[in-house]
Amino acid sequence: MHKSKIFFAALAGAMLVTGCKNTGESTELATFNQDFLDSATKPEDDFYQFANGMWLKNNPVPASESRWGSFNEVQEHNNEIIKELLEEAAAKKNHTKGTSAQLVGDYFACIMDSAKRESDGITPIKADLDRVSGLTKENLAEVVAWHHMHGMGPLFGFSVQEDLKDNTKYAVYVGQTGFGLPDKEYYFKNDPKSVETRQKYQEHITKLFELAGMANANAGANILATETKMNAKTMNNVEQRNIDAQYNKYSYADFKALCPSFDWDKYFALIGVKKMDTIIVSQPEYLKSLNGLLTSISMDDWKTYFTNEVIGANASRLNNALEQENFAFYSQYMRGAKEMKPRWKRAIDAMGGTMGEVLGKAFVERAFSEDAKKRVDEMVNNLQAALKERLQKLDWMSDATKAKAMEKMASFGRKMAYPTKWKDVSKLDISRSSYAANAMNAAKFTFDENVAKLGKPIDKTEWLMGAHVVNAYYNPVQNEICFPAGILQPPFFNPNAEDAVNYARMGAVIGHEMIHGFDDQGAQFDAKGLFQMWWDTSDYSKFTAKTKMLVNQYSSFMPIPGDSTAMVNGELTLGENIADFGGLTVAYYAYQKSLEGKKKDKIAGYTPEQRFFISFAQIWKNNATDQFLRTQVATDPHSPAKFRVNGTLSNMPEFFEAFGIKEGAKMRQPQDKIAKIW
């Protein structure tokens, strides 16, 4: 489980929701689920508990999960559809090579063939381990290139993406990567839990080496020591949110001077980069530091490091013992799951990353409603109109900046349900011979596809996630919002639910992604998607002061009662918190527009506005293990579910009015601390 962060991308988190309960006859529209409500909790004290308390009580985290909530429930539904597709494809062994059925059928069958994986042992990676055993200073670039082309990320990361300051061209990006722990701080914090985690990490690596038949009692200690040295000059998760600090363009000659100990000419020739004038470096100080480490760290220790890259990347693809050990550290210890998911679910998870295009196409053909696409597209129009009104009425922004903000909003690109053209993946080499080989072949296909972008026009039709994914995103470089087919269905959008539900759910999704264009990172990109300042200086200062209020508020949240070492990081989560807050606000006003001319009847004793906020809170019903929460607050830009509800609503006067929340209540921020932004 290695991380690669070398390019900024504001991929918004899923606006995950719960199912709804019909409170009347079958002809009535569904509303929020009354059975989830906790009548013993007052809305003004803890709205998340009020809206979800009974569900939280009755739905503990299953043994195979580290958290359980709306996302899991929807994913379970989607997985059943995908499972049926995969089993049908796998049942036939003579598909035409390169067809979607052959690719997913053979891949799935290979993962499910546990007997073959047991008999093969580490044979599928034997040649890769032999390559590492022959590592020398002279062939280092060759070994690194091979790893990068096959889905691993030792020493540094490489990718081809749009140039943030000239998004009509693709550029080469290089930056830090190649570590087994989730963030820099894991290597240096000295609280008891951090010390324990490093010890467990060492034990895990040593065990992997033993299970791979390469017993080395010092493997864990060597890897930890090497990665600690490498992290001395890395950026942590919060620092990596500074886009400007990560945009450092060098001429090729000056780039090579950052780390002359590495043979860059050989590396780029091997991966297929034939010509480039400049390179964008995300962390120059890291590359400078790496230059010294390539000579100060012994070649034997580098061999151990690269060996761990091969074993670690493939552990879950080999025999049961290695897969169990990988689960024991990353899923059990780090996230709190007690047992592994069924193999078919693990197969879907694994294929989602490498076969997303094919799975998405099959999912759309089997389970997508064009009516949902049309109606949600109309909701986007409504949300956009509501955002325009909000922008026009802002009392803290000058007219000049407002005009540019509205230009940006009007320029949003829109991707709905599935790509207008599907990628040709027929050349992808997938067979039933080896799970590990399939994974590396898929990684190589994707890598080559990425490199081939250099020198070509920007492909604005490309999607950043599969059409089957239950999520949505905003891409700042193209100033576009995207809603895959996986989210355009019940309960995200339910044609049989009242508007209070749909606007609080799908409306919140839409608003969330729109506001990502105006969060602390997205706001640094203009209407054309260029990374450049478009704000009046005074307005931008006001904006940052308002966002600082959210930083302070969320930094006070404690997900695990009594554990002050695992607080929410208000700086890390700022972008998502802004999107949650602004997105729900815009959705609320779009919903108010839908109520014009209609009678505001109560249902189950609740007004339309109250049902809207309850429906929003029930999106985020979620139980999680303490281990998951500790990892989440250290690494995830999203706040824990409870605070995505209570943190958002405690800043909304519209919520206060709907439920009569008085000043001084727990669910109401003091007037001078309410962060009115969008």
ROKOLRO-127670 format. One record per residue (C-alpha): residue in three letters; x, y, z. Coordinates in steps of 0.001 Angstrom, whole numbers, padded with zeros to 6 digits, always signed. Layout:
BEGIN
ALAXYZ/...
***
This chain:
BEGIN
MET+000000+000000+000000/HIS+002203+002781-001309/LYS+001176+006367-001840/SER+001930+008641-004756/LYS+001086+012324-004484/ILE+002707+014335-007221/PHE-000160+016241-008767/PHE-002943+018373-007357/ALA-006439+017143-008043/ALA-009515+018217-006100/LEU-011472+015007-006241/ALA-014412+015566-003979/GLY-015536+012911-001540/ALA-018672+010920-002139/MET-021872+012519-000901/LEU-023024+009197+000447/VAL-026616+008816+001466/THR-029081+006510+003136/GLY-032214+004896+001862/CYS-035557+006463+002660/LYS-038757+005127+004121/ASN-042181+005682+002641/THR-044327+007064+005443/GLY-047669+006735+003719/GLU-049401+004822+000960/SER-047414+003446-001962/THR-048522+006395-004120/GLU-046955+008913-001728/LEU-043470+010213-002200/ALA-040827+008804+000107/THR-039219+011010+002718/PHE-036543+010578+005387/ASN-036412+007426+007500/GLN-038279+007948+010767/ASP-036900+004731+012246/PHE-033409+006255+012406/LEU-034425+009132+014683/ASP-033274+009253+018296/SER-036147+010853+020200/ALA-034034+011077+023344/THR-031660+013564+021699/LYS-032670+017142+020989/PRO-031870+018567+017537/GLU-030188+021576+019145/ASP-027785+019371+021135/ASP-026479+016892+018537/PHE-028301+016845+015222/TYR-026292+013933+013846/GLN-027331+011774+016799/PHE-030918+013031+016607/ALA-031243+012098+012918/ASN-029343+008803+013059/GLY-029226+007620+016660/MET-031322+004479+016330/TRP-029550+003425+013159/LEU-026158+003948+014849/LYS-027292+001813+017777/ASN-028572-001044+015639/ASN-025872-001179+012958/PRO-022422-001927+014390/VAL-019487-002163+012017/PRO-019464-005653+010416/ALA-016363-007751+011078/SER-015159-007411+007481/GLU-015358-003608+007497/SER-013639-000715+009232/ARG-016675+001532+008866/TRP-020272+001000+007933/GLY-022751+003477+006570/SER-024542+004739+003522/PHE-021584+004255+001216/ASN-021340+000599+002130/GLU-025043+000018+001650/VAL-025062+001535-001817/GLN-021826-000226-002707/GLU-023341-003535-001637/HIS-026167-002989-004104/ASN-023780-002045-006908/ASN-021449-004925-006100/GLU-024243-007437-006582/ILE-024819-006094-010088/ILE-021095-006113-010880/LYS-020690-009604-009416/GLU-023379-010920-011737/LEU-021622-009342-014714/LEU-018249-010778-013727/GLU-019548-014284-013038/GLU-021278-014366-016405/ALA-018067-013307-018151/ALA-015882-015702-016139/ALA-018118-018686-016855/LYS-017088-018622-020502/LYS-013430-019346-021314/ASN-013261-018690-025047/HIS-014073-015001-025354/THR-012411-013128-028200/LYS-009116-011666-026970/GLY-009360-008005-026022/THR-013138-007849-025677/SER-014630-006481-022467/ALA-016010-009915-021570/GLN-012587-011536-021993/LEU-010788-008878-019986/VAL-013061-008829-016953/GLY-013946-012529-017150/ASP-010377-013763-017167/TYR-009229-011228-014576/PHE-012064-012149-012203/ALA-011564-015901-012721/CYS-007855-015539-012011/ILE-008454-013695-008737/MET-011064-016225-007649/ASP-008808-019240-008374/SER-007390-019537-004858/ALA-006053-023051-005473/LYS-003824-021843-008299/ARG-002616-018893-006253/GLU-001642-021255-003452/SER+000246-023580-005763/ASP+002000-020700-007521/GLY+003187-019091-004274/ILE+005626-016281-005131/THR+006424-017682-008589/PRO+004550-014821-010325/ILE+007016-012271-008860/LYS+010164-014420-008866/ALA+011644-012697-011944/ASP+010907-009300-010412/LEU+012682-010237-007180/ASP+015651-011539-009170/ARG+015825-008213-010999/VAL+016082-006412-007656/SER+018736-008827-006359/GLY+020920-007715-009253/LEU+020541-004028-008400/THR+023667-001902-008842/LYS+024355+001808-009002/GLU+024699+001443-012780/ASN+021293-000208-013381/LEU+019328+001708-010720/ALA+017469+003810-013299/GLU+016490+000644-015167/VAL+015064-000990-012028/VAL+013168+002165-011043/ALA+011733+002504-014551/TRP+010511-001085-014498/HIS+008828-000574-011127/HIS+007111+002635-012226/MET+005836+001103-015444/HIS+004303-001800-013513/GLY+002371+000041-010835/MET+004960+000594-008096/GLY+006419+003888-006918/PRO+009912+003625-005439/LEU+012106+006727-004889/PHE+009864+009240-006657/GLY+006621+009509-008567/PHE+006113+010314-012246/SER+002987+011312-014161/VAL+001813+013264-017182/GLN-000952+015775-016449/GLU-002158+019150-017652/ASP+000195+022018-016891/LEU-001606+023951-014166/LYS-000580+027272-015687/ASP-001081+026241-019314/ASN-003816+023651-019402/THR-003713+023411-023182/LYS-000586+021268-022806/TYR+000427+018128-020963/ALA+003463+018331-018705/VAL+005717+015900-016834/TYR+005366+015971-013035/VAL+007851+014433-010613/GLY+007538+014327-006827/GLN+007798+012373-003598/THR+006498+008842-003144/GLY+007599+005334-002194/PHE+006634+004953+001473/GLY+004602+002284+003242/LEU+003096+004508+005943/PRO+000346+006957+004976/ASP+002003+010289+005770/LYS+005284+011872+006800/GLU+004091+012404+010370/TYR+003852+008647+010935/TYR+007651+008496+010795/PHE+008383+011278+013283/LYS+005609+011673+015871/ASN+006573+010209+019240/ASP+003245+009730+020976/PRO+002682+006111+022142/LYS+000371+005227+019238/SER+002838+006485+016622/VAL+005692+004588+018247/GLU+003547+001447+018321/THR+002562+001896+014652/ARG+006197+002072+013559/GLN+006946-001090+015527/LYS+003986-002900+013970/TYR+005101-001706+010538/GLN+008562-003186+011043/GLU+007078-006471+012202/HIS+004771-006533+009201/ILE+007602-006065+006698/THR+009789-008688+008367/LYS+006866-011122+008269/LEU+006263-010449+004552/PHE+009893-011238+003766/GLU+009651-014465+005756/LEU+006428-015546+004014/ALA+007990-014769+000641/GLY+010838-017170+001430/MET+013350-014354+001888/ALA+013686-014321+005671/ASN+015577-011251+006860/ALA+015364-010403+010545/ASN+016484-006833+009830/ALA+014141-006163+006922/GLY+011591-004163+008902/ALA+014197-002075+010711/ASN+016058-001405+007463/ILE+012924-000328+005615/LEU+011792+001951+008435/ALA+015247+003524+008652/THR+015411+004081+004890/GLU+011915+005520+004618/THR+012509+007762+007657/LYS+015586+009232+005981/MET+013657+009698+002747/ASN+010887+011537+004607/ALA+013183+014096+006216/LYS+012487+016513+003349/THR+009022+015432+002209/MET+005843+017468+002571/ASN+003168+016185+004934/ASN-000499+015941+003940/VAL-001315+019508+004967/GLU+001736+020972+003216/GLN+000748+019147+000044/ARG-002438+021236-000073/ASN-000289+024265-000976/ILE-000590+024229-004748/ASP+001819+027097-005352/ALA+004540+025433-003287/GLN+004203+022308-005430/TYR+004324+024059-008795/ASN+008040+024354-009548/LYS+008907+024336-013235/TYR+012498+023504-014205/SER+014354+023237-017455/TYR+015449+019660-018024/ALA+019085+020564-017305/ASP+018202+022325-014047/PHE+015927+019448-013078/LYS+018728+016918-013442/ALA+020951+019131-011279/LEU+018535+018621-008357/CYS+019477+014939-008164/PRO+022531+014249-010358/SER+023169+010889-008649/PHE+020300+009393-010650/ASP+020545+008671-014383/TRP+017534+010638-015588/ASP+018412+010297-019271/LYS+018280+006511-019037/TYR+015105+006553-016927/PHE+013106+008742-019296/ALA+014339+006842-022348/LEU+013218+003560-020820/ILE+009725+004758-019877/GLY+009186+006233-023337/VAL+009521+009975-022740/LYS+011394+011068-025831/LYS+011407+014837-025617/MET+010538+017463-023018/ASP+011799+020953-022361/THR+010565+021356-018799/ILE+009528+019305-015770/ILE+007273+020383-012911/VAL+008656+019259-009557/SER+006230+018998-006661/GLN+008869+018786-003901/PRO+012321+020053-005011/GLU+013792+019709-001517/TYR+012884+016034-001528/LEU+014781+015418-004770/LYS+017792+017312-003429/SER+017723+015131-000327/LEU+017296+011974-002401/ASN+020485+012824-004264/GLY+022510+012402-001078/LEU+020615+009330+000056/LEU+021396+007474-003160/THR+025057+007473-002126/SER+024822+007467+001689/ILE+022430+004497+001932/SER+024147+001208+001139/MET+023233-000749-001972/ASP+022233-003691+000245/ASP+019704-001486+002028/TRP+018402-000225-001313/LYS+017964-003835-002421/THR+015905-004462+000706/TYR+013842-001347-000065/PHE+013123-002403-003656/THR+012418-005977-002604/ASN+009829-004663-000195/GLU+008279-002633-003018/VAL+007751-005798-005065/ILE+006480-007960-002198/GLY+004315-005233-000666/ALA+002668-004263-003938/ASN+001823-007882-004745/ALA+001154-009400-001323/SER-002636-009358-001740/ARG-002282-010967-005198/LEU-000305-014031-004159/ASN-000999-016877-001736/ASN-003283-016736+001277/ALA-000523-016275+003868/LEU+000838-013134+002190/GLU-002638-011761+001575/GLN-003585-012350+005214/GLU-000453-010588+006447/ASN-001123-007574+004235/PHE-004678-007471+005581/ALA-003479-007844+009169/PHE-001451-004644+009057/TYR-003233-002307+006631/SER-006863-003320+007217/GLN-006877-004833+010687/TYR-004297-002816+012597/MET-004529+000479+010705/ARG-008284+000475+010063/GLY-009872-001934+012541/ALA-011441-004574+010275/LYS-011633-007955+012001/GLU-011850-010292+009030/MET-011289-010205+005306/LYS-014128-009544+002888/PRO-015309-012459+000748/ARG-012940-013058-002156/TRP-015439-011862-004777/LYS-015713-008500-003058/ARG-011942-008232-002830/ALA-011836-008994-006553/ILE-014238-006157-007353/ASP-012242-003748-005186/ALA-009028-004744-006940/MET-010489-004542-010427/GLY-012108-001171-009786/GLY-008739+000541-009929/THR-007318-001213-012979/MET-010431-002111-014961/GLY-012633+000886-014147/GLU-013341+001765-017773/VAL-014557-001737-018628/LEU-016557-002199-015416/GLY-018126+001229-015846/LYS-019275+000481-019377/ALA-020773-002865-018347/PHE-022486-001319-015316/VAL-024057+001452-017386/GLU-025409-001049-019910/ARG-026942-003165-017135/ALA-028150-000782-014453/PHE-028423+002833-015572/SER-031555+004931-016063/GLU-031374+007637-018750/ASP-034302+009315-016991/ALA-032104+009808-013933/LYS-029458+011453-016109/LYS-031979+013878-017581/ARG-033586+014807-014279/VAL-030307+015224-012418/ASP-029049+017369-015284/GLU-032045+019617-014626/MET-031103+019719-010947/VAL-027623+020895-011931/ASN-029274+023778-013790/ASN-031324+024616-010706/LEU-028308+024478-008398/GLN-026321+026636-010792/ALA-029109+029238-010775/ALA-029172+029173-006967/LEU-025393+029599-006807/LYS-025621+032570-009160/GLU-028115+034254-006822/ARG-025911+033506-003827/LEU-022902+035050-005548/GLN-024856+038161-006499/LYS-025989+038709-002905/LEU-022614+038220-001169/ASP-021952+041211+001075/TRP-018220+040606+001502/MET-017167+040432-002162/SER-016636+043314-004579/ASP-018587+043548-007836/ALA-015434+043005-009888/THR-014630+039700-008172/LYS-018299+038667-008261/ALA-018318+039087-012030/LYS-015312+036778-012374/ALA-016802+034266-009929/MET-020013+034142-011936/GLU-018001+033777-015133/LYS-016288+030762-013591/MET-019571+029241-012460/ALA-021144+029777-015898/SER-018105+028075-017470/PHE-018462+024806-015540/GLY-018001+021838-017826/ARG-020450+019052-017101/LYS-019989+015292-017359/MET-023021+013182-016644/ALA-023370+009416-016147/TYR-020713+008053-018516/PRO-018065+009179-021028/THR-019135+010332-024469/LYS-016514+007944-025813/TRP-015107+004825-024188/LYS-011391+004137-024196/ASP-010080+001356-026382/VAL-008571-001198-023993/SER-008487-004106-026432/LYS-004663-004225-026361/LEU-004622-004865-022607/ASP-003036-008261-021889/ILE-005180-010140-019366/SER-005218-013930-018974/ARG-006029-016609-016392/SER-002390-017385-015676/SER-001537-014976-012835/TYR-003369-012352-010761/ALA-000095-010510-010090/ALA+000808-010533-013790/ASN-002624-009197-014722/ALA-002336-006375-012204/MET+001093-005382-013469/ASN+000017-005648-017107/ALA-002943-003392-016376/ALA-000640-000919-014615/LYS+001741-000995-017583/PHE-001131-000339-019996/THR-002257+002668-017938/PHE+001306+003943-017569/ASP+001987+003763-021310/GLU-001333+005458-022000/ASN-000337+008269-019640/VAL+003113+008752-021211/ALA+001587+008802-024694/LYS-000320+011993-023803/LEU+002861+014089-024077/GLY+002770+016296-027129/LYS-000879+015537-027855/PRO-003910+017860-027492/ILE-005702+017783-024142/ASP-008417+015141-024101/LYS-011309+016955-022456/THR-013533+013887-022759/GLU-011397+011869-020338/TRP-012937+010854-017019/LEU-011029+010637-013744/MET-013095+007722-012369/GLY-015168+004820-013652/ALA-018814+005354-014573/HIS-019878+002735-011994/VAL-018313+004567-009051/VAL-020586+005908-006306/ASN-018959+009312-006159/ALA-018606+012641-007951/TYR-015788+015095-008519/TYR-014694+018581-009528/ASN-011624+018911-011740/PRO-010124+022398-011269/VAL-007757+022211-014239/GLN-010682+021828-016647/ASN-013206+023620-014405/GLU-015637+020727-014725/ILE-018034+018795-012523/CYS-018668+015090-013018/PHE-021429+012778-011789/PRO-020936+009085-012710/ALA-023854+006733-013312/GLY-023044+005015-010030/ILE-024413+008000-008111/LEU-027335+008855-010410/GLN-029692+006309-008902/PRO-031581+005644-005663/PRO-031004+006589-002996/PHE-028798+009424-004237/PHE-031474+010439-006679/ASN-034826+008762-006151/PRO-037623+009619-008615/ASN-040105+008367-006011/ALA-038844+010650-003228/GLU-040000+014148-002373/ASP-037868+017147-003313/ALA-036740+017602+000295/VAL-034897+014283-000014/ASN-033524+014722-003516/TYR-032255+018248-002967/ALA-030686+017301+000366/ARG-029011+014298-001271/MET-028340+014748-004983/GLY-028607+018493-004566/ALA-025921+018357-001901/VAL-023755+016270-004244/ILE-024142+018839-007008/GLY-023602+021799-004718/HIS-020604+020145-003092/GLU-018833+019710-006435/MET-019698+023211-007586/ILE-018322+024734-004394/HIS-015086+022794-004853/GLY-014506+025331-007613/PHE-014579+027955-004864/ASP-012914+026165-001952/ASP-009471+027238-000737/GLN-007764+025254-003539/GLY-010301+025447-006357/ALA-010613+029201-005869/GLN-007034+029534-007111/PHE-008092+028415-010617/ASP-009883+030768-012995/ALA-012819+030204-015344/LYS-010531+028568-017907/GLY-009041+026206-015319/LEU-005717+028041-015152/PHE-003846+028237-011863/GLN-003710+032010-011527/MET-005119+034707-009262/TRP-008420+036188-010435/TRP-009525+037737-007164/ASP-009323+041314-005966/THR-006601+041211-003297/SER-008873+042596-000593/ASP-011621+040084-001412/TYR-009189+037191-001266/SER-007989+038318+002161/LYS-011598+038332+003375/PHE-012092+034860+001918/THR-009044+033405+003657/ALA-010114+034993+006965/LYS-013488+033280+006664/THR-011918+029927+005829/LYS-009663+030287+008876/MET-012811+030275+011004/LEU-013649+026823+009638/VAL-010096+025640+010281/ASN-010391+026645+013922/GLN-013860+025142+014338/TYR-013069+021742+012843/SER-009732+021493+014633/SER-011687+021411+017900/PHE-013582+018235+016963/MET-012633+014987+018737/PRO-013916+011892+016869/ILE-012852+009418+019574/PRO-014131+010661+022944/GLY-011234+011330+025302/ASP-008490+010847+022687/SER-006936+014257+022071/THR-004187+012709+019922/ALA-006705+012040+017135/MET-008364+015411+016562/VAL-009789+016489+013216/ASN-007195+018477+011256/GLY-008982+021658+010198/GLU-006291+022556+007676/LEU-006231+019132+006018/THR-010041+018989+005751/LEU-010639+022646+004846/GLY-011503+022134+001176/GLU-014067+019432+001879/ASN-015560+021364+004787/ILE-016043+024435+002588/ALA-017657+022248-000085/ASP-019977+020588+002455/PHE-021051+023925+003926/GLY-021427+025871+000685/GLY-022864+022925-001216/LEU-025660+022314+001265/THR-026434+026037+001397/VAL-026830+026199-002383/ALA-028910+023009-002373/TYR-031169+024503+000300/TYR-031908+027602-001750/ALA-032494+025560-004887/TYR-034971+023509-002849/GLN-036685+026693-001683/LYS-037158+027655-005342/SER-038829+024282-005952/LEU-041330+025043-003152/GLU-042544+028326-004635/GLY-046285+028190-005171/LYS-046645+024926-003273/LYS-048360+024290+000038/LYS-045813+023506+002761/ASP-047426+020494+004397/LYS-045914+018696+007326/ILE-045040+015021+007021/ALA-044623+012967+010193/GLY-044818+016266+012053/TYR-041894+017895+010245/THR-041907+020888+007905/PRO-040347+020694+004432/GLU-037272+022555+005674/GLN-036881+020218+008637/ARG-037210+017190+006376/PHE-034510+018648+004140/PHE-031997+018887+006979/ILE-032895+015470+008417/SER-032458+013941+004949/PHE-029031+015552+004707/ALA-027976+014253+008116/GLN-029106+010742+007193/ILE-026778+010832+004194/TRP-023918+010561+006645/LYS-025085+007848+009032/ASN-021907+005935+009724/ASN-020239+003782+012367/ALA-016452+003444+012326/THR-013742+001708+014314/ASP-011372+003798+016394/GLN-008495+002591+014228/PHE-010250+003835+011113/LEU-010921+007224+012695/ARG-007287+007636+013767/THR-006102+006916+010239/GLN-008806+009107+008750/VAL-007947+012244+010708/ALA-004261+011773+009881/THR-004655+011203+006149/ASP-008126+011945+004784/PRO-009162+015433+003556/HIS-012736+014577+004574/SER-013925+015083+008142/PRO-015525+012144+009965/ALA-019220+011771+009156/LYS-020574+013245+012380/PHE-018744+016505+011821/ARG-019715+016739+008170/VAL-023219+017080+009581/ASN-022837+018980+012842/GLY-019969+021169+011643/THR-021885+022182+008528/LEU-025249+022803+010163/SER-023830+024746+013117/ASN-022889+027492+010651/MET-026242+027676+008827/PRO-028846+030290+009907/GLU-031343+028467+007688/PHE-030962+025390+009899/PHE-031303+027481+013077/GLU-034596+028893+011786/ALA-035971+025525+010685/PHE-035489+023918+014101/GLY-035660+026974+016341/ILE-032019+026644+017412/LYS-031395+029442+019920/GLU-028111+031239+020549/GLY-026004+029332+023043/ALA-027162+025898+021821/LYS-024504+023288+021055/MET-025623+023125+017425/ARG-025205+026869+016873/GLN-021883+028589+016443/PRO-021608+031951+018233/GLN-022607+034757+015868/ASP-019059+036111+015570/LYS-017713+032650+014630/ILE-020216+031700+011929/ALA-018209+031287+008748/LYS-020559+032727+006143/ILE-018688+032100+002896/TRP-020807+030949-000038/
***
